Amino acid sequence: MELRKEHLLTEETIYITTYNEKASYFRGRIIDGTISIEMKLAETLSCFFNHDEIKQKFILCSVFTNAGLSFASKSHILMEVLSQFFPQLLHLYPTVTEEINSLVRLRTIIDHSMTDTSNDFIRHRHNDRVQLIYFADGQRKVMSMSDDEFNGHIRAISVVLVSLEHIKSSMRLN
């Protein structure tokens, strides 16, 4: 029997294709959002360290967007700056660095995972979630993300971006 295209278009392959597209969408939106947070964090820190526009652009390009300075390190620097110099902002946004760090952990999992297309998962035909496989501490781990969890992560990204914009604006005023 000759294998033809219509033999490949089974319900299972259509489901797997749709599922992979959804997983890619989830992963891409979260990665894109965390990249925006990382860049907004760099902008915010550069505003604190220099009010001169030319020097601010230099420090932004040379230090805070440098690959050698991790996302988590930038978050730690923000916490130090807020606690030392802007306690009122820290009072307004007491969990901003925890929220950033939580999103950093999520991004790390997504960056180092693959979509679960195992028979054990696919046979259930979930339409309301994706499942990722990653390795941590030498162990294979699985993270399932429902549509509601995904939407919660996107909302968290938006809240952090708005918070950082307000923090940056407040730093410029001082």
N, C-alpha and C positions, 0 to 999 in steps of 0.2 A: 504494500500500500504506500502510495506516495504521500508525503507530508505536505499539506497545503496550509495556506494562511488561515482559512476558516477553522482548521483543526486547532490552531493556537488560540483562537478567540473563545475560550471556554469561560464559564462563569468564574472559575478560580483565577484565571489570568487577568480577567477584567477587574476582579476584586483586588488582587495583588497590585495591579497598576494604579488603581484609584487609591488604595491604602498607601502605597509608596509616595504618590503625589501629595497626599495629606501630610504624611510624615515630613516630607521635604518642606512643605509650606510651614508647618509648625517650627521645624528646626531653623529654617531661614528667617522667619519673623523674629524669633527669639535672638538669634545671633545678630541680626541687623539692629535690633533694639539695644542689645548690650554694647555693640560697637558705638552706637549713638551716645550711650551713657558714658562709655570710656572717653570719648572725645569731649563731651560736655564737662566731664570731671577734669580733664586736662585744661580746658578753657577756664574753668572756675579757679583752679590752682594757679594758673598763669596770671589771672587778675589779682590774686592775693599777693603774689611775689613781685609784681611790678606793675605800677600804674602807667608808666611810660609806654605808649603804644608800640614803638619800635622794639624796645627791650622785651615787651610782653610777647610779641610775635616770635622773637628769638627764643625766649624761654619755652614757649609753647612748642615750637618746632624742634628745638635742640634737647629739651629735657622731658617734657610731659607727654609728647607723642613718640618718644624714643622707645623702641621695642625692648630695651634693656630695663625699663621701669615697668613692672607688672601692673596689671589692673588692680590687684589686691594691694600693692604698695601705694598706688595713688589713693585708694580708699583710706588706707591707714594715714597717709599724709593729711587728707581732708579732715579726719577725726582729730588729729593733732592741732591743725590750724583752727578748727572750730572751738575746741576746748581751751586753747591758749589765748586766742584773739577775738573770738566771736561767740562767747557763751550764750548770748541771747539767741543766736541762730541755732546753736546746738539745742537750746530749750525748745525752739520752734520745730526742729527736725531731729528729735532725739534718736530715731532709729534709721536715719538715712544711710549711715555706713553699714549697718546690719542688713538693710534691704539691698544695698549694692553688693555686699559680700555674698548674700544668698543668690543673687542673680549671677555673680561670678562663678559660684559653684555649679549652678544650672548650666551655664554656658560651657564650662569645662566638661561636664558630662556629655552635653550635646556635641561638642567639638571632637570628643574621643569615643563616640558611640556609632553604632550602626542600627538601622531599622530592623526590628525583629520580624523576619519573614519565615520563621520556623513553622513546620506543620502544626505543632502544638498550639501556636498562637493563631495562625491563619484559619484553622478549621472552625474557630468560634465566630468568624466573620464580624468582628467588632466594627461598628460604624462610628462609635462615639469616643474612640481613643486610639492612640498609637503606643507602641512599645519599643523601647530602645534597649540595646545590649551594650554594656561597657565593662571594663575591667577596673577594679579598685582593690588595693591591698592584695594583689595577686589572685583575686577571686572574680569570677564571672558574675556580673550583677545585671538586674533587669529593672528598668524604670518605666512604668506605665504612666501615660499622661492623657487624661480625659479632655474632652473639649472644654469643659468648665475650668479645669486646671490651666489649660493653655490660655484661655481668656483671662484668668486671674494673673498669670505671668505677664501678659501684655499690659494689663492694667497697672501692675506693679512697675513695669518699665516706664510707663507714662507718668506715674506719680513721681518716680525718681527723677525723670527728666525735668519735670516742672519744679521740683524741689531744688535741683541743682541750678536751674535758671534763676530762681529767686535768691539762692545763696550767692551766686555770681553777681547779680545786680546789687545785692546788699554790700558785698565786699567792695564793689566799685565806688559806692557812696561814702565809704569810710576812708 
